[in-house]
Amino acid sequence: MKKTWVLPALFLLALGCSSEDPVATEYGLIWQDEFDEPAGQLPDPSNWSFNLGSGWGNAQLELDTNRLENCSTDGEGHLAITAIKEDFQGFTYTSARISTKGLFQLTYGRFEARIKLPVGQGIWPAFWMLGSNIDDVRWPNCGEIDIMEFLGDEPRTIYGTAHGPGHFGGNGFGGSHTIAQGGFHLGFHEYAIEWSENSIKWFIDGFQYHSMTPDDLASASNWVYDHPFFIILNLAVGGNWPGEPDETTQFPQVMLIDYVRVYGNIPAP
């Protein structure tokens, strides 16, 4: 079992809790999924629901299902989201996309996940968030925070991006981090953001590589990161950004999630 941890002091400062402030709140772990269930289980339905369908506005090629073949626990403390090349309901590829919409949402906090990424041309895993008001105001007005995106043909680079009115799609406010050798598919890494009232910071294994404030946008009215967001994990195949798989892409491909944890402010007892 993987249990609890001390929240980094840097995050306390990011949320405005300095050593000179009166201690009115404590900051700690408020939501988590450790995926400790036995092998062959769907993710906990009290935490996650499935987004069923295809395309998603990105021309993705997979059909996202709620089958165990595409999303299940491995019995070793991980959730495996698996992209398969197969003939299924008229599609060539299947995979899964899960979210906490309607189950868990939060305004501000530290959102982190430890993930081992798949690799290959046309493979596109992501750990991201959408504003919970999406059904009312639509995208991009709801806001989107991509905590981690990865293109399987660029194994040494990860991306973090925010999308909102005036900065969306190819004009999203993004940053990236590239390692000198190896690749993010070779082992587990921790991907995180620290989100407060006036900033979002992106981290890889505790290293901050990107940030955004309202001053970085064309207008303060474009800052739509002031309301609850929910979490999404998915493994896409193809799409406008990564392009299609080719003869070098091997299947199945697995996005292995060790945990997802969210830290926020909790009223002191």
Sequence and secondary structure as in RCSB ss.txt:
>XXXX:A:sequence
MKKTWVLPALFLLALGCSSEDPVATEYGLIWQDEFDEPAGQLPDPSNWSFNLGSGWGNAQLELDTNRLENCSTDG
EGHLAITAIKEDFQGFTYTSARISTKGLFQLTYGRFEARIKLPVGQGIWPAFWMLGSNIDDVRWPNCGEIDIMEF
LGDEPRTIYGTAHGPGHFGGNGFGGSHTIAQGGFHLGFHEYAIEWSENSIKWFIDGFQYHSMTPDDLASASNWVY
DHPFFIILNLAVGGNWPGEPDETTQFPQVMLIDYVRVYGNIPAP
>XXXX:A:secstr
        HHHHHHTT  TTS   EEEEEEEEE   S TT    TTT EE  EEETTTTEEEEE   TTTEEE S
SS EEEEEEEEEETTEEEEE EEE TTT  BSSEEEEEEEE   STTEEEEEEEEETTHHHH TTTT EEEEEE 
 TT TTEEEEEEEBTTB GGG EEEEEE SSS TTSS EEEEEEEETTEEEEEETTEEEEEE GGGSS GGG   
SS EEEEEEEEES TTT    TT  S EEEEEEEEEEEEEEE  
